[in-house]
Amino acid sequence: MTKDPGSVWLVLEAVYVGVLLALCALVPARVARAAEAATPGAAPPAFEDVHAVPLPIQNYGYRGMPGDLIELKDGRLLLAYTRMDPSGNADGAIGARISEDKGKSWGDEFVLVAKPLGRGRYCHPSFLRLSDEHLLLSYIYSANTKPLFGHNYYRRSLDDGATWGDQLIVTPQRGYNIMHNDKLVRLSSGRILAPVEFEHTDSEDDHAGYISYVAYSDDDGYSWHRSVNEVNLLPVEAQEPHLVELRDGRVMMLMRTYSRAIARAYSADQGASWSEGELIEQLTLPPYTSSAINVARIPSTGDLLLLRCSDGPKEPFRWRTPFVSILSKDDGQTWENERVILGEPDNDYGYPSLTFVDDLALISYHQRDGLHVARIPIDWFYGN
């Protein structure tokens, strides 16, 4: 059948207009990305951000979801986190996924630790490698009661995470004693440290009344002891402590507060006792949107890398943004090279884990749409 030349021209014109509109639609996106990269202090698009566990967008990030990841002996990565149902509610179990390409993609979800029978939930897992095949996995059990009741438990794997043993307790003390994700540390002496926040004073305020202490083990986690004292800065909060071993053998504890700055304390006896705490004015935390922190030593440079959210609005939502990194070349005395990893003003970031694999820092953290893993070259933190 012969087509009318006029109708052919109309079709070609429609195709042309459609292509032109599509190209115009692409321009704002490109400009937006370029403008974002040009914003002073904003991170250039020099690393991959992988959406590992997509979930429905909600008002806040999935703050109870993040966990930890560990490199297995065969090179695969194991990511553990608080498992969510399809609607975005925690189902009480610890979920997991495997990556076979250094975190570029993640396999199907499976249950690592089944949810507790009856009341309560598990959350905020942490991994620690003890030897070639031996791993520890710790996580919080929260009873969802008032007064609060929560503790950290652990399981041991003797086959590099293929199977896990019985559930045993890290914090057999009264009350609410919890350790958040990616907090377990093994010192050069072999001692294991588990930094714990304790609800010292019952309060209606979710973040008031907390002090910090350490549980430690000298036998690969088979038995645990409590530090002889706590870091008590009340009325300043001392929450979600994180530990790092210093070059001189001391251990530095950094703590989240709602008093505008990170707090710090030291141990000279491998975590058995602690100095008085103090605020680090240089490491600011916003009073309304204070976020979890993570600090670790970069293997290739020996410098300390600290992650936190440095700001955030009070209204309409208390979003934690931007998500930033900062370096210390003198074991935490001073800090430099602060860089914005992600900084959308209407997003919510936090509870990062930090794992070094080859020349990458692998950071799992939450956004408002689920769990992400950033794959950032070490050079990026230095501005290269």
C-alpha positions as a printed Julia matrix, in Angstrom:
384×3 Matrix{Float64}:
  0.0     0.0    0.0
  1.35    3.44  -1.0
  1.61    5.95   1.84
  0.61    9.57   1.47
  3.82   11.72   1.37
  2.14   14.24   3.61
  1.44   11.65   6.28
  5.03   10.42   6.08
  6.25   13.96   6.68
  3.95   14.27   9.7
  5.34   11.05  11.13
  8.93   12.21  10.61
  8.09   15.57  12.17
  6.57   13.85  15.21
  9.64   11.67  15.61
 11.9    14.74  15.35
  9.9    16.62  17.97
  9.92   13.58  20.26
 13.69   13.23  20.01
 14.14   16.96  20.61
 11.94   16.84  23.72
 13.85   13.84  25.02
 17.15   15.65  24.56
 15.79   18.72  26.32
 14.67   16.53  29.2
 18.2    15.21  29.58
 19.81   18.66  29.8
 18.48   19.67  33.24
 19.68   16.37  34.72
 23.16   16.88  33.34
 23.23   20.49  34.47
 22.01   19.49  37.94
 24.76   16.91  38.26
 27.38   19.4   37.05
 26.12   22.08  39.44
 26.14   19.6   42.32
 29.74   18.66  41.57
 30.68   22.34  41.37
 29.17   23.2   44.76
 32.0    24.13  47.16
 32.76   21.17  49.4
 30.52   18.78  47.47
 31.94   15.46  46.35
 32.65   15.07  42.63
 31.13   11.97  41.04
 34.33    9.97  41.57
 32.93    6.9   43.27
 30.09    4.41  43.01
 27.04    4.47  45.26
 25.22    1.13  45.04
 21.58    0.8   46.12
 22.05   -2.57  47.83
 18.61   -2.97  49.48
 15.89   -0.84  47.84
 12.87    0.03  49.99
  9.92    2.46  49.79
 10.91    6.09  50.33
  9.92    7.28  53.8
 10.2    10.57  55.72
 13.44    9.52  57.43
 16.22    7.18  56.48
 16.07    3.56  57.62
 18.01    4.37  60.79
 17.44    1.03  62.48
 18.5    -0.93  59.41
 22.26   -0.55  58.79
 24.71   -3.21  59.77
 28.15   -4.29  58.65
 30.01   -6.03  55.87
 33.04   -8.29  55.86
 35.3    -9.74  53.18
 35.25  -13.53  53.14
 38.33  -15.64  52.41
 37.21  -16.35  48.84
 36.92  -12.61  48.08
 33.15  -12.36  48.33
 31.55   -9.74  50.58
 28.92  -10.57  53.21
 26.56   -7.7   54.08
 24.34   -8.02  57.18
 21.58   -5.64  58.28
 18.25   -5.4   60.05
 15.79   -7.15  57.76
 12.78   -5.18  56.52
  9.49   -6.39  55.06
  8.39   -5.07  51.62
  6.55   -2.13  53.22
  9.71   -0.98  55.02
  9.04   -2.23  58.55
 11.61   -4.2   60.52
 10.6    -7.86  60.76
 12.91   -8.69  63.68
 15.49  -10.79  61.83
 19.04  -10.12  60.59
 19.09  -10.22  56.8
 22.1   -10.63  54.53
 23.29  -10.47  50.93
 26.43  -11.57  49.1
 28.49   -9.61  46.57
 30.85  -11.38  44.2
 32.22   -8.2   42.59
 33.56   -6.13  45.52
 30.19   -4.5   46.22
 29.22   -3.42  42.7
 26.14   -5.63  42.89
 24.39   -7.69  45.57
 22.59  -11.02  45.42
 19.22  -12.01  46.78
 18.42  -11.48  50.44
 18.56  -14.39  52.88
 18.04  -14.67  56.64
 21.29  -14.75  58.61
 19.65  -14.79  62.08
 15.95  -15.64  62.42
 13.81  -13.22  64.41
 13.32  -13.96  68.12
 10.26  -15.9   69.17
  7.57  -13.79  70.76
  8.43  -10.18  71.55
 11.36   -8.05  70.47
 13.72   -7.82  67.52
 17.35   -8.13  66.46
 19.18   -5.21  64.85
 22.53   -3.46  64.17
 24.87   -6.39  63.41
 28.69   -6.22  63.65
 31.31   -8.59  62.24
 34.81   -9.36  63.49
 37.35  -11.72  61.97
 39.28  -13.73  64.55
 41.37  -15.97  62.28
 41.37  -17.41  58.78
 38.02  -19.18  59.19
 36.67  -17.88  62.53
 34.23  -14.97  62.64
 32.1   -13.3   65.3
 28.7   -11.77  64.58
 27.2    -9.53  67.27
 23.78   -7.83  67.24
 21.3    -6.09  69.54
 18.26   -7.74  71.03
 15.68   -5.11  71.95
 12.57   -6.17  73.85
 10.58   -3.06  72.8
  9.59   -2.44  76.41
  9.47    0.54  78.75
 11.68    0.8   80.77
 14.07   -0.13  77.98
 15.62   -3.58  77.98
 18.26   -4.51  75.45
 21.52   -6.44  75.19
 24.13   -7.55  72.7
 24.47  -11.19  71.77
 26.91  -12.93  69.48
 27.34  -16.05  67.4
 30.55  -17.7   66.2
 31.34  -19.16  62.78
 34.17  -21.67  62.36
 33.78  -21.93  58.57
 34.04  -18.33  57.33
 30.35  -17.54  57.73
 28.86  -20.66  56.13
 27.27  -21.7   59.43
 26.84  -20.02  62.82
 26.83  -21.44  66.36
 24.7   -20.81  69.42
 23.65  -17.37  70.59
 25.63  -16.16  73.64
 25.58  -12.86  75.53
 28.14  -10.04  75.54
 26.42   -7.7   78.04
 24.85   -9.64  80.96
 24.29   -6.48  83.03
 20.94   -5.06  84.1
 18.95   -2.64  81.99
 19.66   -1.34  78.5
 23.19   -2.15  77.3
 23.61   -2.04  73.52
 26.36   -1.83  70.9
 25.44   -0.56  67.45
 26.61   -1.76  64.04
 30.28   -2.18  63.08
 31.68   -1.53  66.55
 33.65   -4.67  67.47
 37.42   -4.05  67.58
 40.38   -6.43  67.97
 43.54   -4.83  69.4
 47.07   -5.73  68.33
 47.34   -7.7   71.61
 44.42   -9.9   70.57
 41.95   -8.41  73.09
 38.44   -7.85  71.71
 36.59   -4.68  72.66
 32.83   -4.12  72.45
 31.9    -0.44  73.1
 28.52   -0.2   74.83
 26.05    2.57  75.57
 24.07    2.22  78.81
 20.88    4.02  79.77
 22.05    5.37  83.12
 19.01    7.59  83.71
 15.54    6.73  82.45
 14.22    9.6   80.35
 11.38   10.28  77.95
 14.01   11.83  75.67
 15.38    9.1   73.39
 18.93   10.46  73.65
 19.21   11.64  77.26
 20.75    9.84  80.2
 23.34    7.7   78.38
 26.88    6.85  79.41
 29.43    4.55  77.74
 31.64    1.64  78.8
 33.49   -1.28  77.22
 33.07   -5.04  77.41
 36.32   -6.87  76.65
 37.43  -10.43  76.03
 40.88  -12.03  76.14
 39.8   -15.47  74.91
 38.31  -14.81  71.47
 34.92  -13.88  72.88
 34.23  -16.93  75.0
 34.05  -14.78  78.16
 33.5   -11.06  78.65
 34.42   -8.51  81.35
 33.15   -5.0   81.95
 35.51   -2.02  82.17
 36.04   -0.85  85.74
 34.52    2.56  85.03
 32.29    4.33  82.55
 32.61    7.51  80.53
 29.98    9.63  82.23
 29.58   13.17  80.88
 26.03   13.73  82.09
 24.14   15.91  81.42
 26.09   15.6   78.14
 25.14   12.37  76.4
 27.78    9.72  75.67
 26.13    7.51  73.09
 27.06    4.93  70.46
 30.79    4.82  71.31
 33.33    3.82  68.68
 36.91    2.69  69.34
 40.25    2.85  67.55
 43.71    1.73  68.7
 46.32    4.49  68.58
 49.98    4.2   67.58
 51.16    4.63  71.18
 49.05    1.67  72.37
 46.22    3.68  73.9
 42.63    3.25  72.76
 40.54    6.29  71.81
 36.78    6.27  72.29
 34.66    8.68  70.24
 31.02    9.19  71.23
 27.93   10.7   69.67
 26.31   13.54  71.63
 23.47   16.01  71.2
 25.69   18.74  72.67
 27.05   20.08  69.36
 30.28   18.03  69.21
 31.71   14.52  69.32
 33.04   13.46  72.73
 36.35   11.66  73.38
 37.99    9.55  76.09
 41.15    7.41  76.31
 42.21    4.11  77.79
 45.85    3.34  78.64
 45.15   -0.29  79.64
 43.46   -1.72  76.52
 39.94   -0.71  77.48
 39.9    -1.87  81.11
 39.56    1.71  82.41
 38.82    5.09  80.87
 39.75    8.74  81.28
 37.21   11.48  81.8
 35.43   12.46  78.63
 35.73   15.76  76.77
 34.07   17.4   73.78
 36.06   17.86  70.55
 34.89   21.28  69.39
 36.35   20.79  65.91
 34.14   17.75  65.26
 30.74   19.41  65.28
 27.42   17.6   65.5
 24.15   19.51  65.02
 21.99   19.68  68.19
 18.8    18.55  66.43
 20.12   15.95  63.98
 23.16   14.4   65.65
 24.2    11.28  63.8
 26.07    8.03  64.39
 29.81    8.03  63.76
 32.46    5.59  62.57
 36.24    5.85  62.79
 38.93    3.48  61.54
 42.57    3.52  60.49
 43.23    3.46  56.74
 45.58    0.49  56.2
 47.49    2.01  53.27
 48.23    5.41  54.86
 47.93    4.88  58.63
 45.67    7.94  58.98
 42.33    7.93  60.8
 39.14    8.28  58.77
 36.02    9.55  60.55
 32.49    9.48  59.13
 29.57   11.52  60.44
 26.74   13.86  59.42
 27.81   17.4   60.17
 24.54   19.33  59.85
 20.81   19.08  59.29
 17.58   21.1   59.59
 15.25   21.29  62.56
 12.18   21.59  60.32
 10.23   20.19  58.52
 12.09   16.95  59.27
 15.26   16.44  61.27
 17.2    15.02  58.36
 20.84   14.1   58.93
 22.75   15.71  56.08
 25.39   16.2   54.73
 27.26   12.92  55.15
 30.95   13.8   55.43
 34.42   12.33  55.91
 37.38   13.87  57.7
 40.98   12.72  58.26
 43.45   12.83  61.13
 47.18   12.36  60.49
 48.15   12.69  64.17
 45.96   10.02  65.81
 42.98   12.23  66.49
 44.64   15.37  67.85
 43.63   17.43  64.81
 41.39   16.81  61.81
 41.57   17.96  58.19
 40.33   17.38  54.63
 36.63   17.34  55.44
 34.73   16.25  52.32
 31.04   15.82  51.53
 30.29   12.24  50.52
 26.58   12.91  49.96
 24.66   16.06  50.76
 21.14   16.22  49.35
 19.32   18.66  51.67
 16.15   16.54  51.78
 17.8    13.16  52.32
 18.78   11.4   55.53
 22.08    9.51  55.94
 23.66    7.57  58.74
 24.79    4.55  60.74
 27.75    3.88  58.44
 29.92    0.8   58.48
 33.48    1.12  57.18
 35.46   -1.72  55.59
 38.69   -1.44  53.6
 39.14   -3.78  50.64
 42.12   -3.28  48.32
 42.25    0.46  47.54
 38.59    1.06  48.41
 36.62    2.14  51.46
 33.3     0.27  51.39
 30.69    2.17  53.38
 27.22    0.79  54.06
 24.7     3.35  55.29
 21.02    4.27  55.08
 19.14    6.73  52.94
 15.41    7.4   52.81
 15.04    4.67  50.18
 16.87    1.81  51.88
 20.44    0.61  52.35
 23.33    1.77  50.18
 26.98    0.78  49.79
 29.44    3.45  48.64
 32.66    2.27  46.98
 35.12    5.12  47.48
 38.8     5.07  46.43
 41.12    5.91  49.31
 42.66    8.78  47.33
 39.28   10.5   47.21
 39.35   11.27  50.94
 42.62   13.18  50.36
 41.1    15.28  47.56
 42.76   13.33  44.73
